[in-house]
Amino acid sequence: MSDFNLKRPPPSTAYLLNTPFDMPTGDQRLIRAIAFSDSTGQYVNAGLSVVFTLIFAWLWGLVAAAIIYYAPHRFSRRRLVALVALRNCTDPWSAFIAFSTFTMDSMGCCAQRRRPRRYYAATWQDSLFGFLLVLLSLAVVAGSITMGIRGPPLIQIGRFAPIRADILFFPPVEKLEPAIYRAFRGDPAVRALSSIDLLGAGLRNGKVAIKGSTIADPNGPGYRVTYDYNITGYEFGLKHSGDLKLSVRGACRTEYGWLDEDAPEDVDRYRAFGSSIPKAVFDANLTGPALKFPPRLAFIGWPEAKEEWSQKQAGNVSFAILTTLAHRGSDKERKDDPWYLTENIPAYNDSRGDSITHRVKSGRPALSCWENNTWSCCGGKSVNGNVEFSKEATDYFGVPYVLRDVLARALLTPSIMRIGRNAGMSALSSVVSSPNSIIGTIDAGSSSLLKDMERLILAGYVSALNILSDTTMFEASKEDMKENNLFWDGENSRQKDGADDFVVASPDVQTFNLTGLIIVGVIVVFLLITKLILTLKLTFHTNNTHAYPTDRDIDAIDPHQEVSYSPFNKDRWARFKAFSAVHLLRNTYEAGTGVPEDDWMCSADLPEPSEEKPLRLVHCGKGEYSCAGHIATDPELLGVTTSSAESGKRSRSHSNSITTLSGFQTGYPPPESNFRFPPVTPLTTPPVATSSTWPVQRYRDDVGQNSVPLLPVHRHSSSSGYDGTWRDGPWRDGT
């Protein structure tokens, strides 16, 4: 399973989609997974990217709400600026920008460019608070980007799907017609060789160990090839037997002694294993029409049937490989290879007009080979040979019997022998790589015995890797599916138990970790519910007042009466409304008096439509500081003609005159600066009265060493008027 490119994709009818299943992993675990079609999987991946981004955005909202809620009741003015910014930064990136600026300003990193003035350093607590918020917002931004990119691949765990058991087919050899058998065996062999021609170069180092070496032989160039590889239950695709392992080891060496010296001159006659029985004898023609066809390989098993069975039980199988390369024409010379050793011949032109000056010498050696299969599992338990593995007594392997039977039968013949027999003329790499091989001419100069053997060994590995997935690709008749099928239980008229205990790989599916999808869904639901509860709380929280002012409430407001209120609102939920941008604008509308306006109550999110008290963006006179703009509400200052107040409502423009005429926020500018008030309209009505608990509004630097009053004192009774003087008073946080 790990070598996805080596897994041949089954038809779409071979697997199940949108069905939860247990997917094996390389560390012998099972993951609850679900497979979707490739197109659906792309939408799932895109949705996961969006969801991960939303999760971090919602998480930031909850973190910001927690910081605002749990902040101490008393804080400096700069800390208040930070909390207001936190309340109005709805995403972590804007918060990062805002708090970066806040922190740099607090630490003195930014200076005024135009008219320098005294800088008031913030306390180190404010700078630290801003810096921590910078780190927090940056962490959320980084997490959002990282998980948006890396999150979906963590949940998308492959391209595997559970098998559909009713399409599985693997016939017993003894019951299969020769033509059907050749088709059943030949197609997988050709597919395996095609995979190696495209992808096999990287297998030698990682999966299959192949080593070639020369050996001394008095009859000609000698060579030896050894190989070994392992295939795990996970790579077979088995669900519940990930620790199963098939170990394959084998070797081949050149053998000149099997050539029959008494054979006719027009053939190279081989007697495999020195045997004289007919099935061990093979003739390679040196003349005649046979040379006009591509060369091929012949494979002969151990000739003695009884000993052959004994060898299979022991796990070791011997076989011979014979070649028909002798006297094949070549346009290039080769002097050192056992199979492609050439000799010079008079030049001639082949049927395509190419000049041929060399040919492969006769008497090419056979290869004497052996291969051993060992199955191991469960902490060291092992059996030699496929016959022993298929016995019911080996249930401790954890592999269903039907799958053990299929694997054992498929591997009963050595992999090289199985591939070479069913591949036919394409078994030799020299045939595939030579454009003129179809007419019997090869390129001996670029070919070698090692290349041919490497190709067969790697194809054998790929073929073994795909044994179970190949059972989904053969379209057998209904009769064969039931009568000649190892997967079918004839007695119970159904597929055998455990037949579907494996998965297949396909590029047309995407597999997702079902547990991961559920966890992401739970997180989303939790955050949504939490966010909904918080939103409802903030929406309907009234601080023990009416949700919206009634006419009686509005009529009851008397600007000439003293309004009693607490200077410190201990209701933490009130911060979310008071710190929002809309209600900060309402504060400007109220001119900082803290008294509710009858046409924009503190319980309302929107003001009443009115032209009597507009909101306008104004700025200081030319040359006065580096003005960033102000919001003014005084109709006379803005040149707005006011009409009489509506019945039951009172205009409070007088209460706004103090702030809008000054053009600055409370505490601005420092008293040392050359500040000039713009022309103002004299107050004709007394300012709004307050209780004796109303704090004096004063300017104080952030270090707390100076306490200088800037605004007129509002401590008076309803009968007293404003005397136009500035007075000292006790400093209170939060003013």
JOTAFEN-V322409 format. One line per field, one symbol per residue. phi: phi as a letter, one per 20 degrees, with the letter a starting at -180 (. if undefined). psi: psi as a letter, one per 30 degrees, with the letter a starting at -180 (. if undefined). burial: I if it has 9 or more other C-alpha atoms within 8 Angstrom, else O. A space follows every 10 residues. Layout:
phi = ???
psi = ???
burial = ???
//
This chain:
phi = .feffeeeff ffeecddlcf bedfcfemdd dfcbdcffff ffffffffff ffffgfffff gffffffffe fgfdbfffff gffffffdee cfffffffff ffffffenfd dfeedgbfed ffffffffgf ffffffffff ffffffffee fgffeedqcc bfeeffdfbb efffddfgff ffffefffff fffffffecf feeffedcec cdbecfbfeq gdbccdbabc ceffffnffd cfefbdddca bccfcefefe fefgfecddd dfmmedfgfd dbddfdbnff fedffbddcc fgfeffffff ffffndcdbc cdcdfgmefb ecdcdcdfed fdcfcgfbdf fdnfeddcbf ffmffedecb bcdcdcalmo fbcenefffe fffefffneg gfffffffff dfeggfffff feemfefeff ffeefeffdn ecdffddaff fffgffffff fffffdgfff fedeeeffff fdeccfeeef fdlafffnfe ebccdbfecc dcffffffff ffffffffff fffffffffd fdlmcffbfe fffffffdfe dfdebefcee ffffffefef ffefffgffe mmfnefefdb ffedecfffb dfcfdcecbf fgnemdfeoc ddcffffemd eedffffncc ecfffeffff ffmcfgncef fffeecffgc egfdcfffec ffefffeceb fffnedccfc dffdeaefee dfemddcfaf ecfne
psi = ffieffkkkl lffflklhkk ljkllfghlk kklkklleee eeeeeeeeee eeeeeeeeee eeeeeeeeeg kleklleeee eeeeeeefjf lfeeeeeefe eeeeeefgfk lkedjklkkj kllfeeeeee eeeeeeeeee eeeeeeffef eeffejgail lkljffgkkj kkefgkkeee eeeeeeeeee eeeeeefeff effeeeekjk kkkklkkffa klkkkllklk kleeffgkeg hfgkkkkkkl lklkjfffkj fgllfgljkk jkgglgkefg kkkjkflaff fglkllkkkk lkfjeeeeee eeeffkkklk kllhfkgkkk flkkfgkefg kllklkklka fggkkkfllk llhkllkjll kkkkkllhhf klkklfeeef kffhfffgkk eeeeeeeeef gekkeeeeee effbfgekff eefkfgffgg klifegllee eeeeeeeeee eeeefgeeff fffkjlleee feehkffkje eghlklkgeg hlllkkfglk kkjeeeeeee eeeeeeeeee eeeeeeefef kfhhllekkl eeeeffkjfg lkkklkfjjf jeffeeeefl eefeeeeeef ggfgkkkfgi lffkfklkkk ffilkkjlll lkfjaikfll jkfjeeefhk kkllllkflk khfeffeeee eegllkgklk fflikkklkl kkkflklkll lffkkkjlkk lffgfkjkkf lkkgjllffl lkgglklllk kkkg.
burial = IOOOOOIIOI OOOIIIIOOI OIIIIOOIOI IIIIIIIIOO IOOOIOOIII IIIOIIIIII IIOIIOOIIO OOOOIIIIII OIIIIIIIII IIIIIIOIII OIIIIIIOOO OOOOOOOOOO IIOOOIIIII IOIIIOIIOI IOIIIIIIIO IIIOIIIOII IIIIOOOIII IIOOOIOOOO IIOIIIOIII IIIOIIOOII OOIIOOOIII OIOOOOOOOO IIIIIIIIII IIIIIIIIII IIIIIIIIII IIIIIIOIII OOOOOOIIII IIIOIOOOOI IIOIIIIOOO IIIIIIIIII OIIOOOOIOO IIIOIIIIII IIIIIIIIII IIIIOOIIII IIIOOOOOIO OOOOIIIIII IOOIIIIIII IIIIIIIIOO OOIIIIIIII IOOIIOIOII IIIIIIIIOI IIOIIIIIII IIIIIIIIII IIOIOOIIII IIIIIOIIIO IIIIIIIIII IIIIIIIIII IIIOOOOOOI IIOIIIIIIO OOOOIIOIII IIIIIIOOII IIIIIIIOOO OOIIOOIOOO IOOOOOOIOO OOOOOOOOIO OOOIIOOOOO IIOOOOOOOO OIIIIIIOII OOIIOIIIII IIOOOOIIOI IIIIOOOOOO OIIIOOOOII OOOOOOOOOI IIIIIOIIOO OOOOOOOOIO OOIIIIIIII IOIIOIIOOO OOOOOOOOOO OOOOOOIIII IOOIIIIIII IIOOOOIIII IIIIIIOIOO OIOOOIOOOO IOOOO
//
